[in-house]
Amino acid sequence: MADGISESVSQALSRMYLDEYNRILHHNTDETQIVGGGSEPKFGGGRVTSPIYILLVGRATTEVNGEKLPFRQTAIDAAQKYVGSIAAHLDVDQNVEFDCKIGQGSIDLRGVFDQRSVLANDTSFGVGFAPFSDTERLVLESEKFLTLKLKRKLPALGEDVKVMGFRSGDKIRLTVAAALVDSEIEDADEYANVCAQIRDKLLDQATKLTRREVVIDVNTADDPELGRFYLTCTGLSMEAGDDGSVGRGNRANGLITPCRPMSLEASAGKNPINHVGKIYNIVGNQIANDIIKETGGNVKEVHVRILSQIGKPVDEPQVASLQILPADGVKIAQVKGKAEAVAQHWFDEIPSIPQKLLTGKITVF
C-alpha cells in the first residue's frame, strides 16, 4: 500500500510538471508512512474505531520562477484516489487521514537534475534476474490470481494478501495469508468455507504452472476454538495497527526474493528521470528477461547488476554486469553478443521509461 501510494503521488506530480512545463521536474516521494488504525471486526460486520493515518513525505519542486505549485493538494488527491481504487470495503473519507509533509528538495540534487545530460542523483545500484523458478512463478501468479481474478467472484476476499513459497525437492508449499471481510461472512463455518475455496481455486491454478506437487495452507494463524480469525472490516490489515513504509514490499519484478540477487532500493516514488534506485532496477529486470527471450533457450539463467556514480550520466553506469549461465553445450561466446545488444538497447531506452511508467506499460512492483 505504501509503495502504491508513493508511486501514485510521483506520477501525479510528474503529470502536473508535464502539463505546466513540458518536463518532469525534480521530486522523490518514496518515504510514505502508514500508521495503522483500530478496528473491531466481527462476523456480519464490525467497525473501524480509529482512522488509518497516511503521511506523505519526500521532496518536490514546489515553485518555478516564483510561481508556487499546488503540489500538496496534487499529492493528497493522488493518494486518496489510489487507496480508494484498490480498497473496496474501506471508506476513505471516514476512515483514512492523509497528511502531506513533502518539502522542497536539496539544491545540490536539483542542480544535478537540471543538467542537459541526465545525471544520476545517487551512487546506487539495481539488479535483475531471469527466468523465475517454478516456485517464484507460482508465488507471483498465485498472488495475482487472488487479487485480480478470484476477488471479483469472492467478495469476502480482501485486498491484503501475502503468499510465501517454499520448495523441498519436488514439493512446493504455499502459505497464504488472506484478510477476509467480516461483512461478507456470517459465521465461522462460512469463514472456513471461504478459506477452502481460496485453497481449492489456487490448487487448480497451480496445476497450470508446475508439475511439482503443491500444498497450500490458508490463514494458518487462525484458531477457531479461541475465536481467532484473520477477519477485517476493510480487507486491509492496516485497519488495526499494521503499519507500513515504502520499500518493505515487492521489488520491481513483483516478488521478494531474499535468496536471489535483490536490490535494497525502494523503486516506488522515486523520480523516473534520474533516480537510479528506480531506473536501474526496472532496467535490470527488463534486460534479464529479454536476454532469456532473445537467446532462444541457449541461456539457463542470467543475473544483471548495474551500479551508478552520482553526477554521471544515467545511461553510462559505472558497472553493468551480465552474469550468464549458458545452456548445456552452449559456449558464452555464442550468446555474449546478443546479450550485450539487449543491455545496450535498454540503456538507450532509459529516456522512454517515464512515459512507460505513466501509461502502465512498466510497473515498479
Backbone torsions as a table, in degrees:
resi	resn	phi	psi	omega
1	MET	NA	-44.7	179.4
2	ALA	-63.3	-40.9	177.7
3	ASP	-61.5	-46.2	-178.7
4	GLY	-62.8	-41.1	178.0
5	ILE	-63.6	-48.2	-178.6
6	SER	-59.5	-43.2	-179.6
7	GLU	-67.6	-37.4	179.0
8	SER	-66.0	-36.5	177.4
9	VAL	-67.1	-44.6	177.7
10	SER	-58.8	-44.0	-179.1
11	GLN	-67.4	-36.7	178.4
12	ALA	-66.4	-42.2	177.0
13	LEU	-64.9	-40.1	178.9
14	SER	-59.4	-43.9	179.6
15	ARG	-65.7	-38.5	178.1
16	MET	-62.6	-45.1	179.5
17	TYR	-64.2	-41.6	179.4
18	LEU	-63.2	-42.1	-179.8
19	ASP	-63.4	-39.1	-174.5
20	GLU	-87.4	-36.8	-169.7
21	TYR	-130.0	3.0	176.8
22	ASN	62.1	25.9	175.2
23	ARG	-159.2	153.9	176.9
24	ILE	-85.8	120.5	-178.3
25	LEU	-90.2	171.5	-174.7
26	HIS	-61.8	132.1	172.2
27	HIS	-167.0	152.6	168.6
28	ASN	-146.1	118.3	-176.2
29	THR	-120.3	42.3	-172.1
30	ASP	-99.2	29.3	-179.2
31	GLU	-125.7	28.8	178.9
32	THR	-59.7	138.5	176.7
33	GLN	-123.1	137.3	176.7
34	ILE	-117.2	125.6	175.9
35	VAL	-107.7	117.3	-175.6
36	GLY	-61.3	150.4	178.8
37	GLY	-91.8	-150.2	177.7
38	GLY	-134.9	150.0	-179.4
39	SER	-154.3	163.1	176.4
40	GLU	-131.5	78.2	179.8
41	PRO	-72.6	148.7	174.3
42	LYS	-157.3	153.9	179.9
43	PHE	-56.6	133.5	-177.8
44	GLY	93.9	-16.5	177.5
45	GLY	129.5	121.2	176.1
46	GLY	-112.0	-150.9	-178.0
47	ARG	-149.2	152.0	171.9
48	VAL	-84.0	125.0	-173.6
49	THR	-97.8	-24.1	174.9
50	SER	-145.3	143.4	-171.7
51	PRO	-71.4	154.3	170.4
52	ILE	-76.2	137.1	-179.0
53	TYR	-110.6	124.8	-179.5
54	ILE	-119.9	119.0	-177.7
55	LEU	-107.3	120.4	177.7
56	LEU	-92.4	119.9	-176.1
57	VAL	-129.4	148.6	177.5
58	GLY	154.5	-160.2	179.2
59	ARG	-132.6	148.2	179.6
60	ALA	-153.2	163.0	170.7
61	THR	-78.0	113.5	-172.5
62	THR	-99.4	-16.6	175.0
63	GLU	-154.6	153.1	180.0
64	VAL	-132.7	124.1	-179.4
65	ASN	52.1	40.2	178.0
66	GLY	82.6	-6.8	179.5
67	GLU	-89.9	118.8	-179.4
68	LYS	-77.3	141.5	-178.4
69	LEU	-105.3	147.9	-179.1
70	PRO	-79.8	54.4	-171.5
71	PHE	-70.0	-36.7	-178.4
72	ARG	-65.5	-47.2	179.8
73	GLN	-66.1	-37.6	177.4
74	THR	-60.4	-42.9	-178.9
75	ALA	-66.9	-46.3	-178.3
76	ILE	-66.6	-41.3	177.9
77	ASP	-59.5	-42.1	-179.3
78	ALA	-66.0	-41.7	179.6
79	ALA	-64.5	-44.6	178.7
80	GLN	-61.6	-43.8	-179.3
81	LYS	-63.5	-42.1	-178.9
82	TYR	-64.3	-50.2	-178.9
83	VAL	-59.6	-44.5	179.4
84	GLY	-63.7	-30.3	-176.4
85	SER	-75.5	-22.0	-176.6
86	ILE	-112.8	-8.5	-175.8
87	ALA	-113.9	93.3	-172.7
88	ALA	-68.7	-27.1	-175.0
89	HIS	-109.6	12.3	-180.0
90	LEU	-105.1	125.8	173.8
91	ASP	-84.1	97.4	-173.8
92	VAL	-62.5	-39.9	-177.9
93	ASP	-65.9	-37.5	-175.2
94	GLN	-90.4	-32.7	-166.8
95	ASN	-116.8	8.3	177.3
96	VAL	-132.4	131.9	175.9
97	GLU	-110.3	123.0	-179.5
98	PHE	-105.0	139.3	177.8
99	ASP	-136.8	139.6	-177.4
100	CYS	-121.1	119.2	176.6
101	LYS	-120.5	27.3	177.3
102	ILE	-68.4	130.0	-177.7
103	GLY	-124.1	-175.4	-179.1
104	GLN	-69.9	141.7	-178.0
105	GLY	-77.7	169.2	177.9
106	SER	-63.2	138.6	179.1
107	ILE	-62.1	-38.9	-179.7
108	ASP	-62.2	-45.4	-179.4
109	LEU	-66.7	-38.3	178.0
110	ARG	-64.7	-35.6	177.8
111	GLY	-62.3	-42.9	176.4
112	VAL	-62.6	-41.4	-174.7
113	PHE	-67.7	-30.3	-173.6
114	ASP	-87.5	2.7	177.5
115	GLN	-66.4	152.9	178.2
116	ARG	-62.5	-44.8	174.6
117	SER	-84.0	130.8	-177.2
118	VAL	-70.4	118.6	-174.8
119	LEU	-110.1	143.9	-179.5
120	ALA	-62.1	135.0	-179.5
121	ASN	-95.2	10.2	179.7
122	ASP	-160.0	155.7	167.6
123	THR	-93.8	101.9	-173.1
124	SER	-150.1	-171.3	-173.0
125	PHE	-145.6	160.6	173.3
126	GLY	-136.8	155.5	-179.5
127	VAL	-137.2	162.9	174.4
128	GLY	-159.3	157.1	174.9
129	PHE	-150.6	159.5	177.4
130	ALA	-161.6	155.9	-7.3
131	PRO	-84.4	174.2	173.2
132	PHE	-70.2	149.4	170.5
133	SER	-76.5	170.7	174.8
134	ASP	-54.8	-44.8	-177.4
135	THR	-64.5	-45.2	-179.7
136	GLU	-63.3	-45.7	179.3
137	ARG	-62.8	-40.2	-179.8
138	LEU	-64.4	-42.6	178.5
139	VAL	-62.3	-49.2	-177.2
140	LEU	-63.7	-46.9	-177.8
141	GLU	-70.1	-29.4	177.0
142	SER	-67.2	-43.2	178.2
143	GLU	-63.8	-43.3	178.4
144	LYS	-63.1	-39.9	179.7
145	PHE	-61.3	-43.2	-179.0
146	LEU	-67.8	-48.1	-171.7
147	THR	-83.8	-25.3	-177.0
148	LEU	-104.9	-24.8	-175.3
149	LYS	-116.8	-60.5	-174.1
150	LEU	-62.8	-34.4	-178.4
151	LYS	-58.1	-31.3	179.7
152	ARG	-66.3	-31.9	-177.1
153	LYS	-97.2	-12.7	-175.5
154	LEU	-129.9	84.3	-174.8
155	PRO	-58.9	-22.6	-179.4
156	ALA	-71.5	-16.0	179.4
157	LEU	-80.5	122.4	-179.7
158	GLY	-83.5	-178.8	-178.6
159	GLU	-82.8	-23.3	-175.5
160	ASP	-81.5	100.2	-175.9
161	VAL	-130.1	133.6	175.4
162	LYS	-129.5	133.9	178.7
163	VAL	-124.5	122.0	176.2
164	MET	-112.7	131.3	-179.4
165	GLY	-113.7	141.0	177.4
166	PHE	-139.7	125.0	178.2
167	ARG	-110.0	134.4	173.1
168	SER	-129.6	107.3	-174.8
169	GLY	64.0	-123.9	179.2
170	ASP	-102.0	21.8	178.9
171	LYS	-119.7	126.9	178.8
172	ILE	-112.5	128.2	176.6
173	ARG	-111.6	125.8	174.5
174	LEU	-105.4	128.5	172.3
175	THR	-106.5	118.8	-175.6
176	VAL	-110.9	125.6	170.7
177	ALA	-108.1	113.0	-176.2
178	ALA	-125.5	116.0	176.6
179	ALA	-68.8	125.5	178.7
180	LEU	-104.4	151.9	-172.0
181	VAL	-96.5	120.5	-172.4
182	ASP	-63.0	-35.4	-177.4
183	SER	-69.3	-14.0	-179.5
184	GLU	-99.1	2.9	-175.3
185	ILE	-133.0	126.7	-175.0
186	GLU	-80.8	-37.8	-174.0
187	ASP	-159.5	-177.1	-177.0
188	ALA	-63.4	-34.9	179.2
189	ASP	-64.6	-43.4	178.6
190	GLU	-67.2	-35.6	176.2
191	TYR	-58.7	-47.1	179.8
192	ALA	-62.8	-36.3	178.6
193	ASN	-65.9	-39.7	178.1
194	VAL	-64.2	-43.9	177.9
195	CYS	-60.9	-39.6	179.2
196	ALA	-65.8	-38.9	177.5
197	GLN	-63.2	-42.8	178.7
198	ILE	-59.9	-47.0	-179.1
199	ARG	-62.7	-47.0	-176.6
200	ASP	-65.8	-41.8	-180.0
201	LYS	-66.0	-38.4	178.2
202	LEU	-67.5	-38.1	177.4
203	LEU	-62.4	-41.6	176.2
204	ASP	-60.1	-42.5	179.2
205	GLN	-64.6	-38.7	-175.8
206	ALA	-62.9	-34.4	-178.4
207	THR	-63.7	-20.7	178.6
208	LYS	-83.9	-12.4	-171.9
209	LEU	-112.2	-22.9	-178.2
210	THR	-152.3	151.5	174.6
211	ARG	-91.9	-7.2	179.5
212	ARG	-71.7	157.9	174.7
213	GLU	-68.3	134.6	-179.5
214	VAL	-123.0	130.6	174.6
215	VAL	-117.8	135.4	-177.3
216	ILE	-126.1	127.8	175.2
217	ASP	-114.3	134.9	-177.5
218	VAL	-118.9	127.3	175.1
219	ASN	51.1	61.9	-174.6
220	THR	-71.8	-11.6	177.7
221	ALA	-82.6	-6.1	-180.0
222	ASP	-63.2	146.2	173.0
223	ASP	-144.1	89.7	-176.2
224	PRO	-56.2	-34.3	-179.0
225	GLU	-64.8	-30.7	177.3
226	LEU	-93.8	1.5	-178.4
227	GLY	71.4	28.9	-177.4
228	ARG	-103.8	119.0	-179.9
229	PHE	-138.8	153.5	173.9
230	TYR	-82.4	73.9	-175.1
231	LEU	-112.2	132.7	-179.3
232	THR	-133.7	161.0	175.2
233	CYS	-81.8	-28.6	-170.5
234	THR	-116.8	-7.7	-173.9
235	GLY	81.4	11.2	-176.5
236	LEU	-131.1	130.2	-179.2
237	SER	-71.2	-17.5	-179.9
238	MET	-71.8	-6.3	176.7
239	GLU	-69.0	-18.1	-172.5
240	ALA	-136.3	53.0	170.2
241	GLY	92.1	0.7	177.5
242	ASP	-84.9	106.7	-175.9
243	ASP	-85.3	169.1	-179.0
244	GLY	-155.4	156.1	175.4
245	SER	-148.8	160.4	-176.1
246	VAL	-64.9	141.8	174.8
247	GLY	93.2	-2.7	180.0
248	ARG	-91.7	-6.8	-175.0
249	GLY	-104.3	-151.9	-175.3
250	ASN	-63.6	146.2	177.0
251	ARG	-83.7	-172.4	-172.0
252	ALA	-65.2	-16.6	178.0
253	ASN	-94.2	4.3	177.4
254	GLY	90.9	-0.4	-176.2
255	LEU	-127.9	164.3	166.9
256	ILE	-112.3	113.6	-171.0
257	THR	-128.6	77.4	-174.5
258	PRO	-65.8	-17.2	178.4
259	CYS	-94.2	6.2	178.7
260	ARG	-120.8	169.2	171.4
261	PRO	-56.6	125.7	-175.3
262	MET	-146.6	129.5	179.8
263	SER	-73.5	148.4	172.8
264	LEU	-90.0	-6.2	-178.8
265	GLU	-77.0	143.0	169.4
266	ALA	-88.3	118.1	-178.1
267	SER	-78.7	-35.1	-174.2
268	ALA	-65.9	133.7	174.1
269	GLY	91.2	-21.2	177.8
270	LYS	-71.4	148.6	-177.8
271	ASN	-65.4	145.7	-173.7
272	PRO	-88.4	4.9	-176.4
273	ILE	-92.6	-49.9	-174.6
274	ASN	-139.5	12.1	176.8
275	HIS	-89.0	104.6	-174.8
276	VAL	-66.4	-23.1	176.1
277	GLY	-62.0	-24.1	175.0
278	LYS	-95.0	-54.2	-171.7
279	ILE	-61.6	-45.6	-174.6
280	TYR	-70.8	-29.1	175.7
281	ASN	-71.5	-39.5	175.1
282	ILE	-63.8	-50.2	-177.9
283	VAL	-63.6	-40.6	-180.0
284	GLY	-58.0	-44.0	178.6
285	ASN	-70.1	-38.2	178.2
286	GLN	-63.9	-43.1	179.2
287	ILE	-61.9	-48.0	-177.3
288	ALA	-59.9	-47.4	-179.0
289	ASN	-65.6	-39.9	-178.2
290	ASP	-71.5	-31.3	176.3
291	ILE	-63.8	-42.8	177.7
292	ILE	-60.0	-43.7	-179.1
293	LYS	-67.3	-46.1	-171.6
294	GLU	-74.9	-21.4	-177.7
295	THR	-92.8	2.6	169.0
296	GLY	54.9	45.9	177.1
297	GLY	86.2	2.1	179.2
298	ASN	-86.1	-4.2	179.1
299	VAL	-124.5	128.2	177.4
300	LYS	-80.3	-40.5	-175.0
301	GLU	-158.5	147.6	177.5
302	VAL	-140.2	136.4	174.1
303	HIS	-115.8	137.3	-179.2
304	VAL	-121.2	131.6	176.4
305	ARG	-131.2	128.0	-177.0
306	ILE	-129.3	129.3	-177.8
307	LEU	-124.8	133.7	-179.9
308	SER	-103.7	172.1	164.6
309	GLN	-127.3	131.5	179.7
310	ILE	-58.3	136.1	178.6
311	GLY	86.6	-4.0	177.8
312	LYS	-101.5	156.8	-178.0
313	PRO	-55.8	135.3	-178.8
314	VAL	-59.9	-36.5	-177.0
315	ASP	-86.2	9.6	175.3
316	GLU	-128.8	74.0	-175.6
317	PRO	-65.5	157.6	175.8
318	GLN	-63.7	-39.8	177.9
319	VAL	-141.9	134.7	168.4
320	ALA	-130.6	101.7	-172.5
321	SER	-105.3	128.3	174.3
322	LEU	-112.9	115.9	176.6
323	GLN	-106.4	114.5	-170.0
324	ILE	-118.6	130.9	172.0
325	LEU	-104.9	105.0	-177.4
326	PRO	-73.4	158.6	176.6
327	ALA	-66.5	162.2	180.0
328	ASP	-56.5	130.7	178.2
329	GLY	84.1	-1.6	-179.3
330	VAL	-104.6	132.3	177.9
331	LYS	-91.7	148.5	179.7
332	ILE	-53.1	-38.4	-177.9
333	ALA	-59.0	-27.0	-178.4
334	GLN	-73.1	-22.4	-176.0
335	VAL	-118.3	-10.4	-174.7
336	LYS	-59.3	-48.2	-177.3
337	GLY	-60.9	-44.7	-179.3
338	LYS	-66.7	-39.4	179.1
339	ALA	-64.2	-43.6	178.8
340	GLU	-65.4	-35.2	177.8
341	ALA	-65.5	-39.2	177.1
342	VAL	-62.3	-45.8	-179.9
343	ALA	-61.3	-45.7	-179.8
344	GLN	-62.4	-38.7	177.8
345	HIS	-56.8	-44.5	-176.8
346	TRP	-73.6	-29.6	173.4
347	PHE	-68.8	-34.8	174.6
348	ASP	-66.8	-27.7	-177.6
349	GLU	-85.0	-4.0	-176.7
350	ILE	-52.7	-41.1	178.3
351	PRO	-61.0	-20.3	-179.0
352	SER	-87.7	-9.1	-175.4
353	ILE	-62.9	-42.6	178.5
354	PRO	-54.9	-44.5	-179.9
355	GLN	-66.8	-37.8	178.0
356	LYS	-63.9	-36.4	177.2
357	LEU	-69.7	-43.4	-178.0
358	LEU	-66.2	-27.9	-179.0
359	THR	-98.4	1.5	176.6
360	GLY	81.0	7.9	179.0
361	LYS	-72.1	-25.2	174.3
362	ILE	-129.5	141.9	177.6
363	THR	-123.2	166.1	-176.3
364	VAL	-104.3	-0.3	174.3
365	PHE	-163.6	NA	NA
